[in-house]
Amino acid sequence: MIAAGATPVIRRLDAAGAKAEIAALAEVLKDCVDDGAAVNFLMPFSDAQARAFWERAIAEIAAGKAVLLVADHEGRLAGTVMLGLDTPPNQPHRADVKKMLVHRRARRRGLARALLQAIEAEARGLGRTLLTLDTRHGDNAEPLYQGMGYVLVGVVPGYSLASTGGLDAAAFYYKQLD
């Protein structure tokens, strides 16, 4: 957890802010993928691929299709979470939690929990009352999601390629916000 008395610094980045932080964003993504995170990428994963992902995400942020929150640890960007807002016309109440990432140097300090609480607050502020997410079944993040009230809908076996070979099952969750 975060040191006694310390509160994680969570910031919302607009497109310009994300562009200014693209090197740090890419570093967090690359670190997580290098550590085996199942976040849509396969090994080997390059710095250029990480930057390209964030360039696309910045375009979504600029278009109002996503919100990006980041967490700082020891004065450096160390975690991210996105809220996907690009839903169909019949789902304006829903949003997707995406790219929950915490750099290995900042794990086990409460950043992921703080990011998830903050993105839920953002969703509420935007009138979103239902959040959905998916993660690799058996991933270290599942207990966090469950502990914060996310409900497991089901598990789809062989959903995606594993970053190191084989197939991963995906667990799908939802949470209804107050």
GUDRENPA-876721 format. One record per residue: residue number from 1; x, y, z of N, C-alpha, C, CB in turn. Coordinates in nm, 2 decimals, always signed. Glycine has a CB too. Example, Ala and Ser with C-alpha at 12.3 -4.5 7.8 and 13.67 -1.06 7.14 Angstrom:
residues 2
pos  neast  nnorth  nup  caeast  canorth  caup  ceast  cnorth  cup  cbeast  cbnorth  cbup
1  +1.32  -0.57  +0.78  +1.23  -0.45  +0.78  +1.32  -0.33  +0.78  +1.13  -0.45  +0.90;
2  +1.28  -0.22  +0.71  +1.37  -0.11  +0.71  +1.29  +0.00  +0.79  +1.41  -0.06  +0.57;
end
This chain:
residues 178
pos  neast  nnorth  nup  caeast  canorth  caup  ceast  cnorth  cup  cbeast  cbnorth  cbup
1  +0.08  -0.12  +0.00  +0.00  +0.00  +0.00  +0.09  +0.12  +0.00  -0.09  +0.00  +0.12;
2  +0.02  +0.24  -0.02  +0.09  +0.36  -0.02  +0.14  +0.39  +0.12  +0.00  +0.48  -0.08;
3  +0.25  +0.46  +0.14  +0.30  +0.49  +0.27  +0.20  +0.56  +0.35  +0.43  +0.57  +0.26;
4  +0.21  +0.54  +0.48  +0.11  +0.61  +0.57  +0.11  +0.76  +0.55  +0.15  +0.58  +0.72;
5  -0.01  +0.81  +0.53  -0.03  +0.95  +0.51  -0.02  +0.99  +0.37  +0.06  +1.03  +0.59;
6  +0.04  +0.90  +0.28  +0.06  +0.94  +0.14  -0.07  +0.90  +0.06  +0.18  +0.86  +0.08;
7  -0.10  +0.98  -0.03  -0.22  +0.96  -0.12  -0.16  +0.96  -0.26  -0.33  +1.07  -0.10;
8  -0.20  +0.86  -0.34  -0.15  +0.85  -0.48  -0.20  +0.98  -0.55  -0.20  +0.72  -0.55;
9  -0.12  +1.03  -0.63  -0.16  +1.14  -0.72  -0.22  +1.09  -0.84  -0.03  +1.24  -0.74;
10  -0.35  +1.11  -0.86  -0.42  +1.07  -0.98  -0.45  +1.19  -1.06  -0.55  +0.99  -0.95;
11  -0.41  +1.19  -1.19  -0.44  +1.31  -1.28  -0.52  +1.26  -1.40  -0.31  +1.37  -1.32;
12  -0.60  +1.35  -1.45  -0.67  +1.33  -1.58  -0.59  +1.40  -1.68  -0.82  +1.38  -1.58;
13  -0.55  +1.33  -1.79  -0.48  +1.39  -1.90  -0.57  +1.41  -2.02  -0.35  +1.30  -1.94;
14  -0.57  +1.53  -2.07  -0.64  +1.55  -2.20  -0.54  +1.51  -2.31  -0.68  +1.71  -2.21;
15  -0.58  +1.53  -2.43  -0.49  +1.48  -2.54  -0.35  +1.55  -2.54  -0.56  +1.51  -2.68;
16  -0.35  +1.68  -2.51  -0.22  +1.75  -2.51  -0.14  +1.70  -2.39  -0.25  +1.91  -2.50;
17  -0.20  +1.68  -2.28  -0.12  +1.63  -2.17  -0.07  +1.49  -2.19  -0.21  +1.63  -2.04;
18  -0.15  +1.41  -2.25  -0.11  +1.27  -2.29  +0.01  +1.27  -2.39  -0.22  +1.19  -2.34;
19  +0.00  +1.36  -2.48  +0.11  +1.38  -2.58  +0.24  +1.42  -2.52  +0.07  +1.48  -2.70;
20  +0.23  +1.51  -2.42  +0.35  +1.55  -2.35  +0.41  +1.44  -2.26  +0.31  +1.67  -2.26;
21  +0.32  +1.34  -2.22  +0.37  +1.23  -2.14  +0.38  +1.10  -2.21  +0.27  +1.21  -2.02;
22  +0.39  +1.11  -2.35  +0.38  +0.99  -2.42  +0.50  +0.89  -2.39  +0.38  +1.02  -2.57;
23  +0.62  +0.95  -2.37  +0.73  +0.86  -2.34  +0.71  +0.78  -2.21  +0.86  +0.94  -2.32;
24  +0.65  +0.85  -2.10  +0.62  +0.78  -1.98  +0.51  +0.68  -1.99  +0.59  +0.88  -1.87;
25  +0.41  +0.72  -2.07  +0.30  +0.63  -2.10  +0.35  +0.50  -2.17  +0.19  +0.69  -2.18;
26  +0.43  +0.52  -2.27  +0.49  +0.41  -2.34  +0.57  +0.32  -2.25  +0.57  +0.46  -2.46;
27  +0.65  +0.38  -2.16  +0.73  +0.30  -2.07  +0.65  +0.21  -1.98  +0.82  +0.40  -1.98;
28  +0.54  +0.27  -1.93  +0.45  +0.19  -1.84  +0.39  +0.07  -1.92  +0.33  +0.28  -1.78;
29  +0.34  +0.10  -2.04  +0.28  -0.01  -2.12  +0.38  -0.11  -2.15  +0.22  +0.05  -2.25;
30  +0.50  -0.07  -2.19  +0.61  -0.17  -2.23  +0.65  -0.25  -2.11  +0.73  -0.10  -2.29;
31  +0.66  -0.19  -2.00  +0.70  -0.26  -1.87  +0.59  -0.37  -1.84  +0.71  -0.17  -1.76;
32  +0.47  -0.34  -1.85  +0.36  -0.43  -1.82  +0.36  -0.55  -1.93  +0.22  -0.36  -1.82;
33  +0.37  -0.51  -2.05  +0.37  -0.62  -2.16  +0.50  -0.71  -2.14  +0.37  -0.56  -2.30;
34  +0.61  -0.65  -2.11  +0.73  -0.73  -2.08  +0.72  -0.82  -1.97  +0.85  -0.63  -2.06;
35  +0.63  -0.78  -1.87  +0.61  -0.86  -1.75  +0.50  -0.96  -1.77  +0.57  -0.77  -1.63;
36  +0.44  -0.97  -1.90  +0.35  -1.07  -1.93  +0.20  -1.03  -1.92  +0.36  -1.19  -1.84;
37  +0.17  -0.90  -1.91  +0.04  -0.85  -1.90  -0.04  -0.89  -2.03  +0.03  -0.70  -1.88;
38  -0.16  -0.93  -2.01  -0.25  -0.96  -2.13  -0.33  -0.84  -2.17  -0.34  -1.09  -2.10;
39  -0.27  -0.75  -2.24  -0.33  -0.62  -2.27  -0.33  -0.60  -2.42  -0.26  -0.50  -2.20;
40  -0.35  -0.70  -2.50  -0.37  -0.70  -2.64  -0.24  -0.70  -2.72  -0.44  -0.58  -2.68;
41  -0.12  -0.73  -2.66  +0.00  -0.72  -2.74  +0.08  -0.85  -2.72  +0.09  -0.60  -2.69;
42  +0.16  -0.88  -2.82  +0.24  -1.01  -2.81  +0.39  -0.97  -2.81  +0.21  -1.09  -2.94;
43  +0.47  -1.06  -2.76  +0.61  -1.05  -2.75  +0.67  -1.09  -2.88  +0.68  -1.13  -2.63;
44  +0.78  -1.03  -2.93  +0.85  -0.91  -2.87  +0.77  -0.79  -2.89  +0.99  -0.90  -2.93;
45  +0.77  -0.70  -2.79  +0.70  -0.57  -2.80  +0.80  -0.46  -2.79  +0.59  -0.57  -2.68;
46  +0.79  -0.37  -2.88  +0.89  -0.26  -2.89  +0.84  -0.13  -2.83  +0.94  -0.24  -3.03;
47  +0.94  -0.04  -2.81  +0.90  +0.10  -2.76  +0.82  +0.16  -2.87  +1.03  +0.18  -2.74;
48  +0.85  +0.14  -3.00  +0.77  +0.20  -3.11  +0.63  +0.15  -3.11  +0.84  +0.17  -3.24;
49  +0.61  +0.03  -3.08  +0.47  -0.03  -3.07  +0.39  +0.04  -2.95  +0.47  -0.18  -3.05;
50  +0.46  +0.06  -2.84  +0.40  +0.12  -2.72  +0.36  +0.26  -2.76  +0.49  +0.11  -2.60;
51  +0.45  +0.34  -2.82  +0.42  +0.48  -2.86  +0.30  +0.48  -2.96  +0.55  +0.54  -2.92;
52  +0.30  +0.39  -3.05  +0.20  +0.38  -3.15  +0.06  +0.36  -3.09  +0.22  +0.27  -3.26;
53  +0.06  +0.27  -2.99  -0.07  +0.25  -2.92  -0.12  +0.38  -2.86  -0.05  +0.14  -2.81;
54  -0.03  +0.45  -2.79  -0.07  +0.58  -2.72  -0.10  +0.69  -2.82  +0.04  +0.62  -2.63;
55  -0.04  +0.69  -2.93  -0.08  +0.79  -3.04  -0.23  +0.76  -3.08  +0.01  +0.77  -3.16;
56  -0.26  +0.64  -3.09  -0.40  +0.61  -3.13  -0.50  +0.64  -3.01  -0.42  +0.46  -3.16;
57  -0.45  +0.61  -2.89  -0.53  +0.65  -2.77  -0.55  +0.80  -2.76  -0.47  +0.59  -2.64;
58  -0.45  +0.87  -2.79  -0.46  +1.02  -2.78  -0.56  +1.07  -2.88  -0.32  +1.08  -2.81;
59  -0.57  +1.01  -2.99  -0.67  +1.05  -3.09  -0.81  +1.02  -3.03  -0.65  +0.98  -3.23;
60  -0.83  +0.91  -2.96  -0.96  +0.88  -2.90  -0.99  +0.98  -2.79  -0.96  +0.74  -2.84;
61  -0.89  +1.02  -2.72  -0.91  +1.12  -2.61  -0.95  +1.25  -2.67  -0.78  +1.13  -2.52;
62  -0.88  +1.29  -2.78  -0.91  +1.42  -2.84  -1.05  +1.42  -2.90  -0.81  +1.45  -2.95;
63  -1.10  +1.31  -2.95  -1.23  +1.30  -3.01  -1.34  +1.28  -2.90  -1.23  +1.18  -3.10;
64  -1.30  +1.28  -2.77  -1.40  +1.26  -2.67  -1.45  +1.11  -2.65  -1.52  +1.35  -2.69;
65  -1.38  +1.02  -2.71  -1.42  +0.88  -2.71  -1.35  +0.80  -2.59  -1.38  +0.81  -2.83;
66  -1.27  +0.87  -2.52  -1.20  +0.81  -2.40  -1.15  +0.91  -2.30  -1.08  +0.72  -2.45;
67  -1.14  +0.87  -2.18  -1.08  +0.95  -2.07  -0.96  +0.87  -2.02  -1.18  +0.97  -1.95;
68  -0.85  +0.94  -2.00  -0.73  +0.88  -1.95  -0.69  +0.94  -1.81  -0.61  +0.90  -2.05;
69  -0.67  +0.85  -1.72  -0.62  +0.89  -1.58  -0.49  +0.82  -1.57  -0.72  +0.85  -1.47;
70  -0.40  +0.89  -1.50  -0.27  +0.84  -1.47  -0.24  +0.85  -1.32  -0.16  +0.91  -1.55;
71  -0.16  +0.77  -1.27  -0.11  +0.77  -1.13  +0.04  +0.80  -1.12  -0.15  +0.64  -1.05;
72  +0.08  +0.88  -1.03  +0.22  +0.91  -1.01  +0.27  +0.84  -0.89  +0.24  +1.06  -1.00;
73  +0.39  +0.79  -0.89  +0.45  +0.73  -0.78  +0.60  +0.78  -0.77  +0.45  +0.57  -0.79;
74  +0.63  +0.84  -0.66  +0.77  +0.90  -0.64  +0.80  +1.00  -0.75  +0.87  +0.79  -0.64;
75  +0.70  +1.08  -0.79  +0.72  +1.19  -0.88  +0.72  +1.14  -1.03  +0.85  +1.25  -0.85;
76  +0.69  +1.02  -1.06  +0.69  +0.97  -1.20  +0.56  +0.90  -1.23  +0.81  +0.87  -1.22;
77  +0.52  +0.92  -1.35  +0.40  +0.85  -1.40  +0.43  +0.70  -1.39  +0.37  +0.89  -1.55;
78  +0.33  +0.63  -1.32  +0.36  +0.49  -1.29  +0.23  +0.40  -1.32  +0.40  +0.47  -1.15;
79  +0.12  +0.46  -1.35  +0.00  +0.38  -1.38  -0.10  +0.45  -1.46  -0.06  +0.34  -1.24;
80  -0.18  +0.37  -1.53  -0.28  +0.43  -1.62  -0.41  +0.35  -1.61  -0.23  +0.43  -1.77;
81  -0.52  +0.42  -1.65  -0.65  +0.35  -1.67  -0.73  +0.44  -1.77  -0.73  +0.32  -1.54;
82  -0.80  +0.38  -1.86  -0.88  +0.45  -1.95  -1.03  +0.41  -1.94  -0.83  +0.42  -2.10;
83  -1.11  +0.51  -1.97  -1.26  +0.49  -1.97  -1.30  +0.50  -2.12  -1.33  +0.59  -1.88;
84  -1.34  +0.39  -2.18  -1.39  +0.39  -2.32  -1.53  +0.44  -2.32  -1.37  +0.26  -2.38;
85  -1.55  +0.55  -2.39  -1.69  +0.61  -2.40  -1.75  +0.60  -2.53  -1.67  +0.76  -2.37;
86  -1.69  +0.53  -2.62  -1.74  +0.52  -2.76  -1.84  +0.40  -2.77  -1.62  +0.50  -2.86;
87  -1.96  +0.42  -2.71  -2.06  +0.32  -2.71  -2.17  +0.35  -2.81  -2.12  +0.31  -2.57;
88  -2.24  +0.24  -2.85  -2.35  +0.26  -2.94  -2.46  +0.36  -2.89  -2.41  +0.13  -2.98;
89  -2.54  +0.41  -2.98  -2.65  +0.50  -2.93  -2.74  +0.45  -2.82  -2.73  +0.54  -3.05;
90  -2.76  +0.31  -2.82  -2.85  +0.26  -2.72  -2.78  +0.22  -2.59  -2.92  +0.13  -2.78;
91  -2.65  +0.27  -2.58  -2.58  +0.24  -2.46  -2.50  +0.36  -2.40  -2.48  +0.12  -2.48;
92  -2.57  +0.47  -2.39  -2.50  +0.59  -2.34  -2.48  +0.59  -2.19  -2.59  +0.71  -2.38;
93  -2.53  +0.49  -2.13  -2.51  +0.48  -1.98  -2.39  +0.39  -1.95  -2.64  +0.42  -1.92;
94  -2.33  +0.33  -2.05  -2.22  +0.23  -2.02  -2.09  +0.28  -2.07  -2.25  +0.10  -2.10;
95  -1.98  +0.23  -2.00  -1.84  +0.26  -2.05  -1.76  +0.14  -2.02  -1.79  +0.39  -1.97;
96  -1.64  +0.14  -2.08  -1.55  +0.03  -2.07  -1.42  +0.07  -1.99  -1.51  -0.03  -2.21;
97  -1.38  -0.01  -1.89  -1.26  +0.02  -1.82  -1.15  -0.05  -1.90  -1.26  -0.03  -1.67;
98  -1.05  +0.03  -1.94  -0.94  -0.03  -2.03  -0.80  +0.02  -1.98  -0.97  +0.02  -2.18;
99  -0.71  -0.06  -2.02  -0.56  -0.03  -2.00  -0.53  +0.01  -1.85  -0.52  +0.08  -2.09;
100  -0.58  -0.08  -1.76  -0.54  -0.06  -1.62  -0.40  -0.12  -1.61  -0.64  -0.14  -1.52;
101  -0.30  -0.03  -1.60  -0.16  -0.07  -1.60  -0.09  +0.00  -1.48  -0.09  -0.03  -1.73;
102  +0.00  -0.08  -1.41  +0.08  -0.02  -1.31  +0.22  -0.08  -1.33  +0.03  -0.06  -1.17;
103  +0.32  +0.01  -1.35  +0.46  -0.02  -1.37  +0.51  -0.11  -1.25  +0.55  +0.10  -1.38;
104  +0.59  -0.21  -1.28  +0.64  -0.30  -1.17  +0.71  -0.23  -1.06  +0.74  -0.40  -1.23;
105  +0.77  -0.11  -1.08  +0.84  -0.04  -0.97  +0.74  +0.02  -0.87  +0.92  +0.07  -1.03;
106  +0.61  +0.03  -0.91  +0.51  +0.09  -0.82  +0.40  +0.00  -0.78  +0.45  +0.21  -0.89;
107  +0.41  -0.13  -0.80  +0.30  -0.22  -0.76  +0.30  -0.24  -0.61  +0.32  -0.35  -0.84;
108  +0.18  -0.29  -0.57  +0.16  -0.32  -0.43  +0.16  -0.20  -0.34  +0.26  -0.43  -0.38;
109  +0.12  -0.09  -0.40  +0.12  +0.04  -0.32  -0.02  +0.11  -0.33  +0.23  +0.13  -0.37;
110  -0.12  +0.04  -0.38  -0.25  +0.09  -0.39  -0.28  +0.18  -0.51  -0.27  +0.18  -0.27;
111  -0.19  +0.18  -0.61  -0.22  +0.27  -0.73  -0.33  +0.21  -0.81  -0.09  +0.28  -0.81;
112  -0.34  +0.08  -0.83  -0.45  +0.02  -0.91  -0.58  +0.05  -0.85  -0.42  -0.13  -0.93;
113  -0.59  +0.03  -0.72  -0.72  +0.06  -0.65  -0.76  +0.21  -0.66  -0.71  +0.02  -0.50;
114  -0.66  +0.30  -0.64  -0.69  +0.44  -0.65  -0.73  +0.48  -0.79  -0.56  +0.52  -0.61;
115  -0.66  +0.42  -0.89  -0.70  +0.44  -1.03  -0.84  +0.40  -1.06  -0.60  +0.38  -1.13;
116  -0.88  +0.28  -1.01  -1.01  +0.22  -1.04  -1.12  +0.31  -0.97  -1.02  +0.08  -0.99;
117  -1.09  +0.35  -0.85  -1.18  +0.44  -0.78  -1.20  +0.57  -0.85  -1.14  +0.47  -0.63;
118  -1.09  +0.62  -0.90  -1.10  +0.75  -0.97  -1.17  +0.74  -1.11  -0.96  +0.81  -1.00;
119  -1.15  +0.63  -1.18  -1.22  +0.61  -1.31  -1.37  +0.59  -1.29  -1.16  +0.50  -1.39;
120  -1.40  +0.53  -1.18  -1.54  +0.51  -1.14  -1.61  +0.65  -1.12  -1.56  +0.42  -1.02;
121  -1.54  +0.73  -1.05  -1.59  +0.87  -1.02  -1.60  +0.95  -1.15  -1.49  +0.94  -0.92;
122  -1.51  +0.93  -1.24  -1.51  +1.00  -1.37  -1.64  +0.95  -1.44  -1.39  +0.97  -1.46;
123  -1.66  +0.82  -1.44  -1.78  +0.76  -1.51  -1.91  +0.82  -1.45  -1.77  +0.61  -1.50;
124  -1.91  +0.82  -1.32  -2.03  +0.88  -1.26  -2.06  +1.02  -1.30  -2.02  +0.87  -1.10;
125  -1.95  +1.10  -1.30  -1.96  +1.24  -1.34  -2.00  +1.26  -1.49  -1.82  +1.30  -1.33;
126  -1.98  +1.16  -1.57  -2.02  +1.16  -1.71  -2.16  +1.09  -1.73  -1.91  +1.09  -1.80;
127  -2.22  +1.06  -1.62  -2.35  +1.00  -1.63  -2.35  +0.85  -1.67  -2.44  +1.07  -1.73;
128  -2.24  +0.78  -1.66  -2.23  +0.64  -1.69  -2.26  +0.56  -1.56  -2.09  +0.60  -1.74;
129  -2.35  +0.47  -1.57  -2.39  +0.39  -1.46  -2.36  +0.24  -1.46  -2.54  +0.41  -1.44;
130  -2.30  +0.20  -1.57  -2.26  +0.06  -1.59  -2.12  +0.06  -1.65  -2.36  -0.02  -1.67;
131  -2.03  -0.01  -1.58  -1.89  -0.03  -1.63  -1.87  -0.18  -1.66  -1.79  +0.02  -1.53;
132  -1.80  -0.20  -1.77  -1.76  -0.33  -1.81  -1.61  -0.34  -1.83  -1.83  -0.38  -1.94;
133  -1.56  -0.46  -1.81  -1.41  -0.48  -1.84  -1.39  -0.62  -1.86  -1.33  -0.43  -1.72;
134  -1.27  -0.65  -1.92  -1.23  -0.79  -1.94  -1.08  -0.80  -1.90  -1.25  -0.84  -2.08;
135  -1.04  -0.91  -1.85  -0.91  -0.94  -1.81  -0.87  -1.09  -1.84  -0.88  -0.90  -1.66;
136  -0.75  -1.12  -1.84  -0.71  -1.26  -1.85  -0.76  -1.33  -1.73  -0.56  -1.28  -1.87;
137  -0.83  -1.44  -1.75  -0.88  -1.53  -1.64  -0.76  -1.58  -1.56  -0.97  -1.64  -1.69;
138  -0.77  -1.56  -1.43  -0.66  -1.60  -1.34  -0.55  -1.49  -1.32  -0.59  -1.72  -1.40;
139  -0.57  -1.38  -1.38  -0.47  -1.27  -1.37  -0.48  -1.21  -1.22  -0.51  -1.15  -1.47;
140  -0.36  -1.15  -1.19  -0.35  -1.09  -1.05  -0.45  -0.98  -1.03  -0.21  -1.04  -1.04;
141  -0.51  -0.92  -1.14  -0.61  -0.81  -1.12  -0.75  -0.86  -1.08  -0.62  -0.73  -1.25;
142  -0.78  -0.99  -1.10  -0.91  -1.03  -1.07  -0.95  -1.01  -0.93  -0.92  -1.18  -1.11;
143  -0.87  -1.05  -0.83  -0.91  -1.02  -0.69  -0.94  -0.87  -0.66  -0.81  -1.07  -0.59;
144  -0.87  -0.78  -0.73  -0.89  -0.64  -0.71  -1.03  -0.61  -0.76  -0.78  -0.56  -0.78;
145  -1.06  -0.65  -0.88  -1.19  -0.62  -0.94  -1.30  -0.68  -0.86  -1.20  -0.68  -1.09;
146  -1.29  -0.80  -0.82  -1.39  -0.86  -0.74  -1.41  -0.79  -0.60  -1.36  -1.01  -0.71;
147  -1.30  -0.75  -0.54  -1.30  -0.68  -0.41  -1.36  -0.54  -0.42  -1.16  -0.67  -0.36;
148  -1.36  -0.49  -0.54  -1.42  -0.36  -0.56  -1.56  -0.36  -0.62  -1.34  -0.27  -0.65;
149  -1.62  -0.48  -0.61  -1.76  -0.50  -0.65  -1.79  -0.53  -0.79  -1.83  -0.37  -0.62;
150  -1.69  -0.56  -0.87  -1.72  -0.61  -1.01  -1.77  -0.75  -1.01  -1.59  -0.59  -1.10;
151  -1.86  -0.78  -1.09  -1.93  -0.91  -1.09  -1.88  -0.99  -1.21  -2.09  -0.89  -1.09;
152  -1.84  -1.11  -1.19  -1.80  -1.19  -1.30  -1.92  -1.24  -1.38  -1.71  -1.31  -1.25;
153  -1.92  -1.21  -1.51  -2.02  -1.26  -1.60  -1.99  -1.40  -1.65  -2.04  -1.16  -1.72;
154  -1.87  -1.42  -1.68  -1.83  -1.55  -1.73  -1.69  -1.55  -1.78  -1.92  -1.60  -1.84;
155  -1.64  -1.67  -1.82  -1.51  -1.69  -1.87  -1.52  -1.75  -2.01  -1.42  -1.78  -1.78;
156  -1.45  -1.70  -2.11  -1.44  -1.75  -2.24  -1.31  -1.81  -2.26  -1.47  -1.64  -2.35;
157  -1.30  -1.95  -2.28  -1.17  -2.01  -2.29  -1.11  -1.98  -2.43  -1.19  -2.17  -2.28;
158  -0.98  -1.98  -2.44  -0.91  -1.96  -2.57  -0.95  -1.83  -2.63  -0.94  -2.07  -2.66;
159  -0.97  -1.73  -2.56  -1.02  -1.60  -2.61  -0.91  -1.52  -2.69  -1.07  -1.51  -2.50;
160  -0.79  -1.53  -2.64  -0.68  -1.45  -2.71  -0.55  -1.53  -2.71  -0.67  -1.31  -2.65;
161  -0.46  -1.49  -2.79  -0.33  -1.55  -2.79  -0.26  -1.50  -2.67  -0.25  -1.51  -2.92;
162  -0.19  -1.58  -2.60  -0.10  -1.54  -2.49  +0.02  -1.48  -2.54  -0.07  -1.67  -2.39;
163  +0.07  -1.38  -2.47  +0.19  -1.31  -2.51  +0.31  -1.40  -2.53  +0.23  -1.20  -2.42;
164  +0.32  -1.51  -2.46  +0.43  -1.60  -2.47  +0.40  -1.73  -2.54  +0.48  -1.63  -2.33;
165  +0.28  -1.74  -2.61  +0.24  -1.86  -2.68  +0.12  -1.92  -2.61  +0.36  -1.96  -2.68;
166  +0.05  -2.00  -2.69  -0.07  -2.06  -2.63  -0.19  -1.97  -2.63  -0.05  -2.11  -2.49;
167  -0.30  -2.01  -2.56  -0.42  -1.93  -2.56  -0.45  -1.89  -2.41  -0.53  -2.00  -2.62;
168  -0.51  -1.77  -2.40  -0.56  -1.73  -2.27  -0.71  -1.72  -2.27  -0.50  -1.59  -2.23;
169  -0.77  -1.76  -2.15  -0.91  -1.74  -2.13  -0.93  -1.60  -2.08  -0.96  -1.84  -2.02;
170  -1.05  -1.54  -2.11  -1.08  -1.40  -2.07  -1.20  -1.41  -1.98  -1.11  -1.32  -2.19;
171  -1.19  -1.33  -1.87  -1.29  -1.31  -1.77  -1.36  -1.18  -1.80  -1.24  -1.32  -1.63;
172  -1.49  -1.18  -1.80  -1.57  -1.05  -1.83  -1.65  -1.01  -1.70  -1.67  -1.08  -1.95;
173  -1.63  -0.89  -1.67  -1.69  -0.83  -1.55  -1.78  -0.71  -1.58  -1.58  -0.79  -1.45;
174  -1.87  -0.68  -1.48  -1.95  -0.55  -1.49  -1.96  -0.50  -1.35  -2.08  -0.58  -1.56;
175  -1.99  -0.37  -1.34  -2.02  -0.31  -1.21  -2.13  -0.20  -1.24  -1.90  -0.25  -1.14;
176  -2.23  -0.21  -1.16  -2.33  -0.10  -1.16  -2.29  +0.00  -1.06  -2.48  -0.16  -1.14;
177  -2.28  +0.13  -1.11  -2.25  +0.24  -1.02  -2.37  +0.30  -0.95  -2.17  +0.35  -1.10;
178  -2.35  +0.36  -0.84  -2.45  +0.42  -0.76  -2.51  +0.54  -0.84  -2.40  +0.47  -0.63;
end
